[in-house]
Amino acid sequence: MMRYKGWLIIFLTGIAIKTYGQTLADTTKSQVDGEAITEVTAEDLDFEEDKSTQNIAGLLRSSGDVFTRATSYQFRIGRFRPRGYDSKYLSVSMNNIPMLNPETDIPTWYEWGGLNDVMRNREHIPGLGAGGFSFGNIGGSSNIETRPSMQRAQSKLTYSNTNGAYRQRVAATYSTGMMDDKWGFTFSSSRRWANEGYIDGTFYDAYAWFAAAERKLNEKHSLVFTTFGSPSSSGMRGASTQEAYDLLDNQYYNPYWGYQDGKKRNSRVRSGFEPNFMINHYWKISSITSLTGAIGYSFGTSGYTSLDWYDAPDPRPDYYRYMPSFFEDQTAKDAATELWKNDEERSQINFDQLYYINKLMADEGKQAKYIIGNRKDDHSQIVGNIIAHHALSDQLKLQGGADLQIYSSNHYKEIDDLLGGAYWVDIDQYAERDFIGDTLKLQNDLNNPDQKIYDGGKYGYNYNININSGGGWLQSTYTREKYDVYGAINARNTSFYRTGKMKNGRYPDNSLGKSEVSNFFTYGVKGGGTYKITGRHYVTANAIYLTLPPAARDAFVSANIKNELIKNLTTEKVISEDVTYTVSLPKITTALTVYNTNILDRTDQISFYHDEYRTFVHLIMNNIDEVHRGLEWAAEIKASPSVELSSAVSLGQYLYTSRPNAVISTENGSRNDTTEIIYQRNFFVPGSPQSAATAGISYRHPKFWFLNADVNYLGNNYLSFNPERRTLNAVFMVGEDDPRRLQITKQKQLNDAFTLDLSLGKSLMFNLPDARRLFININFSVNNVLGVDTYKTGGFEQMRFDFTEKNIDKFPPKYYYGFGRTYYLNINFRI
């Protein structure tokens, strides 16, 4: 029976947003050059690099929707997600080609980070609305157009200085527009770097390049070639416990780095380079019919390093056994406290010690105790796409499209650095402990037993994921003087399989070679319309029902080592409705939206070390249901020709509405699978503030300078929780009246925050001898002016749990803190 909750009750909390006037967007019209005083932010220049969060600030900022423009920037410090949706519910295309990772369905913003100068031509459809380039999704849809004929003809140089993730940025862009010889070209490049960012031990080094050529064959046909890439490498930041932050009096403590030969080194380095190549054909068949075709190809590699160790003490400095709270003896506790406060060899990774231990092992001809491994993904993808538009009449129009995607990826782990050791032996230490004397089960690859691995060698796991998908969509729009309506359908088939390249000793018959092929047919239907009460008052309503395939990456039980698919794998169902009332007066624009979304039958998988089982496990949950409901309001007031006021509020409630079934599977097969019910109904969906608000004022002087000020509120954010603490096993032998019962099961709410942001800019113009004009734009912004540094933007309960003593403080939560005061200075020169 479908578990669907409608509009009977809507619980509201608070959410916020700042909006710029509808005439501003990326560039605000001015009398200088007929184009703009350009207001630039860090989000305009770069997309979020963190693949795990996939912040959508830069992409949505160009939207014409009042509310969306506000949420896209002002709440970045709190990792605000509109309506609480994961980024997989946002459809992103470039030149009509879908831009997402087929294994996770998450948009791949990082592939064009640093290239916003040539990514400004975007069409964004907020929410469930009708778009002309895809069926869309509940989080909206966006298409970026990179045709040189649509780019501003310019030569532009940019320098930026900031104290955020990176310190400096340089960029150059040249675009011809469409020239008289029917050719157009655009080139752009940039570099962003920092020896150390805002967080200790986090370096940053990223390049970007872009090139596009357009040939207008005649009045009906144009061809466009586009290529771009953004190779990057950055040291990561780790969450830690409140105890560690308090000991060091530093909420930006980062446990991932340490000293090596007196220099800082980060053990967690994210790197990647995934270039894209596209060819587009634009065919204007007639005044009422057009057809566009596209072929895209991408390939590349991404990696994420981390420490591995064998039969040796844990090298992580904030490991629970090294914390003062672990010790019961007061003398030992005091000694640990003293070390933490005064000795960085205790609070950071001691790389010199790791090298010393490995050298001793090498001198004895033994394997290294510590290494740095790199979890790598190599992929390639081919995408073909075609979209047609046809006007049956002035009122009735049809749009439709079809696409085919062929994707392959190779997942493996390789040795990034032996840390002075001689070699590494490719065996599983958990299996070695759990299957004493069984020399076969401990092998990661039976075809290469006890293999010695050196720098650059593969170990641990090695497998391919292949995904093939194809589908189409059809949409009709009908426009009348008093109303507009639309309807759309889509259908898609997705198939995937795993091919193991290692014969694992724990699963010799189900690890090497090709798995069974999984096929999922999915579809969607949506519709909506706008009723024009008057020329300034509108009511818009939308509704959608769609099904989505499970993510291939989460479809296998321990994909790293075996071909086993999760049992009862099914499609995800999404039902969503929204209603918006809009008022557009000469000096006031305001909109109020009420929405309700039910996400049903979602599957999730978490991997971790299980303290009761004393081995690595996979917790697989299915039948996960969620509801996302609330309202969004935004307003802009033109107080005078120079002053604009803006405000926005979002009141949302995002809850789990089911008790998922969970299967706990040990990776080494030392135990039979166990099943649990996760009692998480009415828990809050973590990952985003569920309340936010903003109010701002913008002043634009006739002499081409501006000043903006915004006050923001973020609240009702919740910690990501450990599902196992919400099982009967977790509270076994804990009485109903025992206070530990509530401590174990209650979800933790994070603190709220108020922030103030300021920005100032000036635009200058100079006439050049050749009749051209030189424009100089200077922008300076300060985020979190008051330096609020106590705001926890997120975190998680550790998956380890003390099943014996039921002591939740043994493995306390780990948190991330939002940046304090940051600035961004941007200067660009444009001809």
Sequence and secondary structure as in RCSB ss.txt:
>XXXX:A:sequence
MMRYKGWLIIFLTGIAIKTYGQTLADTTKSQVDGEAITEVTAEDLDFEEDKSTQNIAGLLRSSGDVFTRATSYQF
RIGRFRPRGYDSKYLSVSMNNIPMLNPETDIPTWYEWGGLNDVMRNREHIPGLGAGGFSFGNIGGSSNIETRPSM
QRAQSKLTYSNTNGAYRQRVAATYSTGMMDDKWGFTFSSSRRWANEGYIDGTFYDAYAWFAAAERKLNEKHSLVF
TTFGSPSSSGMRGASTQEAYDLLDNQYYNPYWGYQDGKKRNSRVRSGFEPNFMINHYWKISSITSLTGAIGYSFG
TSGYTSLDWYDAPDPRPDYYRYMPSFFEDQTAKDAATELWKNDEERSQINFDQLYYINKLMADEGKQAKYIIGNR
KDDHSQIVGNIIAHHALSDQLKLQGGADLQIYSSNHYKEIDDLLGGAYWVDIDQYAERDFIGDTLKLQNDLNNPD
QKIYDGGKYGYNYNININSGGGWLQSTYTREKYDVYGAINARNTSFYRTGKMKNGRYPDNSLGKSEVSNFFTYGV
KGGGTYKITGRHYVTANAIYLTLPPAARDAFVSANIKNELIKNLTTEKVISEDVTYTVSLPKITTALTVYNTNIL
DRTDQISFYHDEYRTFVHLIMNNIDEVHRGLEWAAEIKASPSVELSSAVSLGQYLYTSRPNAVISTENGSRNDTT
EIIYQRNFFVPGSPQSAATAGISYRHPKFWFLNADVNYLGNNYLSFNPERRTLNAVFMVGEDDPRRLQITKQKQL
NDAFTLDLSLGKSLMFNLPDARRLFININFSVNNVLGVDTYKTGGFEQMRFDFTEKNIDKFPPKYYYGFGRTYYL
NINFRI
>XXXX:A:secstr
      SS       B     TTTTTEE  TTTSS EE   HHHH     TTT   HHHHTT S HHHHHHHHHT
GGGT  GGG  GGGSEEEETTEE EETTTTEE GGGGTT GGG   EEEE TT   SS    TT EEEE   GGG
S  EEEEEEEEESSS SEEEEEEEEEEE TTSEEEEEEEEEEEESS SSTT  EEEEEEEEEEEEE SSSEEEEE
EEEE  EEEE    EEHHHHHHHT TT  TTEEEETTEEEES EEEEE  EEEEEEEEE SSSEEEEEEEEEEEE
EEEEEEEEESSS    TT GGGSGGG  SHHHHHHHHHHHHH HHHHSEEHHHHHHHHHHHHHTT   SEEEEEE
EEEEEEEEEEEEEEEESSSSEEEEEEEEEEEEEEEEEEEEEE TT S EE B HHHHHHSTT TTTTBS TTSTT
 EE TT EEEEEEEEEEEEEEEEEEEEEE SSEEEEEEEEEEEEEEEEEESS  SS TTSSSEE   EEEEEEEE
EEEEEEESSSSEEEEEEEEEEEE   GGGSBTTTTT   B TT   EEEEEEEEEEEEE SSEEEEEEEEEEEEE
EEEEEEEEEETTTTEEEEEEEEEEEEEEEEEEEEEEEE SSSEEEEEEEEEEEEEE S  EEEEEETT SS  EE
EE   TT B  SS SEEEEEEEEEEETTTEEEEEEEEEEE  B B  GGGGSTTTTTT  TT HHHHHHH   B 
  EEEEEEEEEEEEEEE TTS EEEEEEEEEEESTT     EEEEE  S   TTT  TTSS  EEEE   SEEEE
EEEEE 
